[in-house]
Amino acid sequence: MSRATEVDQLPPPIETRCGDYVYFTKKSSDGAVVYCRRLADRTVESRTEQVLLDSEMLTRDQGYVLRNLLISDDNQYMGCLAAKHGSAGGGSESSSLLLYTLSDAGTPKLVEILEGVFNFVFGTNSTLFYTVLDAKLRANKVVAHRIGRGQSEDIVVFDEPCHECFVDITRTKDKRFHIVNSSKLDSSKAYLFSSTHDFWQNYSSKDTSAQVLRLVRPRQDSVEYFIDHHDGEFIILTNSPKDNGPGLPTSEPLPFRLVRAPTASPTSEHWIELLSVGDDELIEDVEIFKSHIMVSMKRQGQPAVYIYDRASGRRSELPLPYNGNCTVRPEPNPQFEATTVRLGFSSPVHLESVVEYDMTSMKQCKSWASTPLHINSSEYICQRLNVPCENVDIPMTLIHHKSTELSKA
């Protein structure tokens, strides 16, 4: 297996644009991941790379192992969630958050270290929000921090009393709202607050979350929902009952559906069906863009990806590689204004690849694929068959060399 997956060509780094900069990673001579950026315009000066962080140097010089890296909206700050070397692989789940200022050129400057951070996301106006763990290693609080102030001045935005829940903080892709998610194994509830809200203005010891955070839907067993925002309305992926009744019993999870709700009224009684799917289709993932919505689903067990055009309401299906005999993995698509979407693919005879599609023309515009050394994928056939057995069709994936003759029996 190791020999079969050796490659003689790696795909080039995938670039992501944020404002005036393009961000990407590359490998150093010793194999470490190096995080870089350059200006997005195409002048000669923009080709100069600025190294933001070398993961190996972070470990060697400061004793940290990188877990996550995020850049602020204004490209002025870099947050590195890192664990002390030796604790990242099974020790403490809590990390340190290293905050750097970024200039247009030169080495990023470390300005703050926040301790006891599990996860984080940037806000606006030099703010960020992070979660912390309790004694049972359960993320139970969301805390607001203003860069430049001491951690002792941080404000608890949300505190989950239920010991069965795990709390996370995310942000809508258009960056207008932050979302506090409180999840159990098979259920969730979410609160919204404006990304521009100033938690330090007129703050008192009263329950801040009750004043600012809006509950979208009460928790219900076997019901989950995930929220994004776009053009004056919330887009919600949920498996709630179609009448949205939180009091109805749900003995087992229902299929997911896509609904919408006005920005001013996101609660479930205002949810309206946005996209209808067939009885043989199951929605698995959704990605929001300014002009499109990407919907990844399974149809009769096979992957399918639809692009929903927000202006026309038209739904079109992307042509998948390998005749659809593959697995589909949504890649990071952080740019809200993008007109392209990236998806990852693999099959039993193809290594992982990334394809970028134009969502207007529905055609491939870029692709990145590893080239295997010892296997020519074009010599093999991968197909899906339905084998009848006692009045039931059993799906089967069949892989064979083109020269292999199949039995007709």
Secondary structure, DSSP 4 states (H G I P E B T S, - for coil): -TTTT-EEEPPPPPPEEETTEEEEEEE-TTS-EEEEEEESS-SGGGG--EEEEEHHHHHHHH-EEEEEEEE-TTS-EEEEEEEETTTTTTS-S-EEEEEEE--SSS--EEEEEEEEESEEEE-STTEEEEEEE-TTS-EEEEEEEETTS-GGG-EEEEE---TT-EEEEEE-TTSSEEEEEEE-SS-EEEEEEETT--TTTT--SS-HHHHH-EE-S---TT--EEEEEETTEEEEEE---TT--TTS--SSPPPPEEEEEETT--SGGG-EEEE---TTEEEEEEEE-SSEEEEEEEETTEEEEEEEETTT--EEEPPPSGGG-SEEEEPP---TT-SEEEEEEEETTEEEEEEEEETTTTEEEEEEE-EESS--GGGEEEEEEEEEETTEEEEEEEEEETTPPPP--
